[in-house]
Amino acid sequence: MEYYPLIKRAYLISHKCHQRVSALRFTKHRKWYVKRLRLTAQKYGVSIINYLVSKDGVYLLCAAEDPKILSGMMQILQSSASKEFASRRGGESAMWQGQFNTTFVYGDVWIRKCMLLLDLHMVATWQIIHPAEWEQSGWFELAGIKKRNKIISTTQAIAHWEHEGNYEKFREKYISSVEACCLKKSYGCLETWTNALAIGSFEWIKYVSESIPDAFKTIDSFPSSASPFDDGDNDTVALIISKKRRRGYLDMIFKKMECKTKRR
C-alpha cells in the first residue's frame, strides 16, 4: 500500500472580507495585517510557506503539527483585525465574510503549484502585471529581496522544491517558474483551490475520502487552467465537500494520515 508521510502536507487557508466594507483595500491596513501575521504565526509555531494579503481577503499556505493550531491562530488574527478595523473606522462593522476555509494540500508537486498560485493571483485578476508590484505577499521573501522581518519559513518552502539546504538554487528556480507562468499567462485559479477540501493526486484523494459517503463528496480533476505551470505532468485532483461538513472531514483526513504514519 502507498505510504503518505505527513511531512508532505500543507494547509491553504482563505479568509475573505465583506465586499461592502473591503477592509483591506488600503495599503496601511494590509501592512498592519502582515505584521500581525508574523507575530501570531511565531507565537503559535505555524510555518508559513507562502502568503497573500489582497484587497478582498487573506490567503495563507502553511504547515502545522495539528490543524487545531491553525484554528487558534486564525481566531486571534480574525478578532484582532476586526478590532483594529473597527477602531480605525470609528465604529463596529463586520470585517469578515463568515469563517475561514481550509484546504488540505498534499504532495510536493501540489504545494509548489499552490505557492505559485498565491504569487500569481493578483496578476490573474488583472490588478498588477508582475508579483513584484504587490508588496503584501510572499514573493519578496521567496525571491530573496526581503531580508528582515520575514514571515516565511525558508526551510519549509525549500523542502518542497527538491533543493533542500540550497537556498540559491531554490530562489533561481522559483523566480524562473514565476516568470514562465507570467510569460505563458498560466496563472491558475485560486478560487477553484479554496473551494476544495483537499487537493493532491488521484490515488491520495481516493485513499483519504474512501470513508466519506458518495452523497457528500465530489472528486474532480482540475482543468489545466486552474493550476499554474509546473514541470511535472501530474494531474491535480480535488475533493469537494459542502461547507457545512468541511471542518469535520478535514479533521478526519488528518487523523487518518496521522494513524497511518504512527503504524508505520
C-alpha positions in Angstrom: 0.0 0.0 0.0 1.2 3.5 -0.8 2.8 5.4 2.0 1.8 9.1 2.5 4.1 10.8 5.0 2.6 13.8 6.9 5.7 15.9 6.1 4.4 16.3 2.5 1.2 18.1 3.5 0.3 21.8 3.9 -2.9 23.8 4.5 -4.3 26.5 2.3 -6.3 29.0 4.4 -8.6 31.6 2.8 -10.5 34.3 4.7 -12.5 36.8 2.7 -13.5 40.3 3.7 -17.1 41.6 3.3 -17.4 43.2 -0.1 -19.3 46.1 1.2 -16.5 47.2 3.6 -13.4 46.0 1.8 -11.3 46.5 4.9 -8.0 45.5 3.2 -8.3 47.8 0.2 -6.0 50.3 1.9 -2.2 49.6 1.9 -1.9 50.6 5.6 -4.4 48.0 6.7 -2.7 45.3 4.7 0.7 46.2 6.2 -0.8 46.0 9.6 -2.2 42.6 8.9 1.2 41.3 7.6 2.9 42.5 10.8 0.2 40.8 12.9 0.5 37.6 10.9 4.3 37.4 11.5 3.9 37.8 15.3 0.9 35.4 15.6 2.5 32.7 13.4 5.6 32.8 15.6 3.5 32.6 18.8 1.6 29.5 17.6 4.6 27.8 16.0 3.0 27.8 12.5 5.3 27.6 9.5 4.2 29.9 6.7 5.2 28.6 3.3 3.6 31.5 1.3 1.0 34.2 1.8 -1.0 36.9 0.1 -2.9 39.7 1.7 -5.1 41.1 -1.2 -7.9 43.7 -1.3 -10.6 41.1 -0.9 -9.1 38.8 1.7 -6.2 36.8 3.1 -4.6 33.6 1.7 -2.1 31.5 3.7 -0.2 28.4 2.7 1.2 26.9 5.9 2.2 23.8 7.9 1.5 22.9 11.5 1.7 19.8 13.7 -2.1 19.9 14.2 -4.9 21.7 12.3 -6.2 22.8 15.7 -3.2 25.1 16.0 -4.2 26.8 12.8 -7.7 27.4 14.1 -6.3 29.1 17.2 -4.0 31.3 15.1 -6.8 32.3 12.7 -9.2 33.1 15.5 -6.7 35.5 17.0 -6.0 37.1 13.6 -9.7 37.4 12.9 -10.6 39.1 16.2 -7.5 41.4 16.4 -8.0 42.5 12.7 -11.7 43.2 13.4 -10.9 45.3 16.4 -8.2 47.2 14.6 -10.5 47.9 11.6 -13.4 49.0 13.9 -11.1 51.4 15.8 -9.8 53.0 12.5 -13.3 53.1 11.0 -14.8 54.7 14.2 -17.4 52.2 14.9 -18.5 48.5 14.8 -18.7 46.8 11.4 -18.3 43.2 10.3 -15.0 42.8 8.5 -15.0 39.1 7.6 -17.3 37.2 5.3 -18.0 34.2 7.5 -15.4 31.8 8.8 -12.1 31.0 7.1 -11.8 28.0 4.8 -9.0 25.4 5.0 -7.9 23.2 2.1 -5.6 20.2 2.7 -2.9 20.2 0.0 -0.8 17.0 -0.2 2.4 16.3 -2.2 5.4 18.4 -3.2 4.1 19.0 -6.7 0.8 20.5 -5.5 2.4 22.5 -2.7 4.7 24.0 -5.4 1.7 24.8 -7.6 -0.1 26.4 -4.6 3.0 28.6 -3.8 3.0 29.9 -7.4 -0.8 30.3 -7.3 -0.7 32.8 -4.4 2.0 34.9 -6.0 0.2 34.9 -9.4 -3.3 35.6 -8.1 -3.1 39.4 -8.3 -1.7 39.1 -11.8 -4.6 36.7 -12.7 -7.2 39.2 -11.6 -5.5 42.0 -13.7 -4.6 44.2 -10.7 -0.9 44.1 -11.4 1.4 42.9 -14.2 4.0 41.1 -12.0 4.1 39.8 -8.4 6.8 42.3 -7.6 4.2 45.0 -7.8 2.2 43.7 -4.8 4.1 44.3 -1.5 1.9 42.3 0.8 2.8 38.8 -0.5 5.5 36.2 0.0 7.1 36.9 -3.4 9.7 39.3 -1.9 10.9 36.7 0.6 10.9 33.7 -1.8 12.8 35.8 -4.4 15.4 36.8 -1.8 14.5 40.5 -1.8 13.2 40.9 1.7 15.8 40.3 4.3 14.3 41.5 7.6 11.0 40.7 9.5 10.5 37.6 7.5 7.2 35.6 7.7 8.0 32.6 5.5 9.8 29.5 6.8 12.5 29.3 4.1 13.5 25.8 5.2 9.9 24.6 4.8 9.5 26.2 1.4 12.8 24.8 0.0 11.9 21.3 1.1 9.0 21.1 -1.4 11.2 22.2 -4.3 13.8 19.4 -4.1 16.6 21.9 -3.3 16.8 21.2 0.4 19.6 23.2 2.0 20.4 25.1 -1.2 18.6 28.4 -1.0 20.3 29.9 -4.1 19.1 27.1 -6.4 15.6 27.3 -4.9 15.5 31.1 -5.4 16.6 30.8 -9.0 14.1 28.0 -9.7 11.2 29.9 -8.1 11.9 33.1 -9.9 12.2 31.3 -13.3 8.9 29.4 -12.6 7.0 32.6 -11.8 8.5 34.3 -14.9 7.5 31.3 -17.1 3.9 31.5 -15.7 3.7 35.2 -16.5 5.1 34.6 -20.0 2.6 31.8 -20.7 -0.2 33.6 -18.9 -0.6 30.4 -16.9 -1.8 31.9 -13.6 -4.2 29.3 -12.3 -7.5 29.9 -10.5 -7.2 30.4 -6.7 -10.9 30.2 -6.1 -11.0 26.6 -7.5 -8.4 25.6 -4.9 -10.1 27.3 -2.0 -13.4 25.7 -2.8 -11.9 22.2 -2.3 -11.5 20.3 0.9 -8.4 18.5 -0.3 -6.1 18.7 -3.3 -3.5 16.2 -4.5 -3.0 13.1 -6.7 -6.0 10.9 -7.6 -4.6 8.0 -5.6 -4.2 10.1 -2.4 -7.7 11.7 -2.8 -9.2 8.3 -3.3 -7.4 7.0 -0.2 -8.4 9.8 2.2 -12.0 10.0 1.0 -12.9 6.3 1.0 -14.8 6.5 4.3 -16.8 9.6 3.2 -20.3 8.7 1.7 -20.6 9.3 -2.0 -23.6 11.5 -1.4 -21.4 14.0 0.5 -18.4 14.2 -1.8 -17.3 15.1 -5.4 -13.9 14.0 -6.8 -13.0 16.1 -9.7 -9.9 16.7 -11.9 -8.9 20.3 -12.3 -8.8 21.8 -15.8 -5.3 22.7 -16.7 -6.2 26.4 -16.5 -6.9 26.1 -12.7 -3.3 25.3 -11.9 -0.2 27.4 -12.7 2.5 26.0 -14.9 4.6 23.2 -13.4 7.5 21.0 -14.7 5.6 17.8 -13.9 2.7 16.2 -15.8 0.8 15.3 -12.6 -2.9 15.7 -12.7 -4.5 17.9 -10.0 -7.5 16.3 -8.3 -9.8 18.0 -5.8 -12.1 16.5 -3.1 -15.1 18.8 -2.8 -17.4 18.8 0.3 -20.3 21.1 1.2 -19.2 23.9 3.5 -21.3 22.6 6.4 -19.3 19.4 6.6 -15.8 20.7 5.7 -14.4 21.1 9.2 -15.3 17.7 10.4 -14.0 15.9 7.4 -10.7 17.9 7.4 -10.1 16.6 10.9 -10.9 13.1 9.7 -8.4 13.3 6.9 -5.6 14.5 9.3 -6.4 11.7 11.8 -6.3 9.1 9.1 -2.9 10.3 7.9 -1.6 10.5 11.4 -2.7 7.0 12.3 -1.1 5.5 9.2 2.2 7.3 10.0 2.2 6.0 13.6 1.5 2.5 12.5 4.4 2.7 10.1 
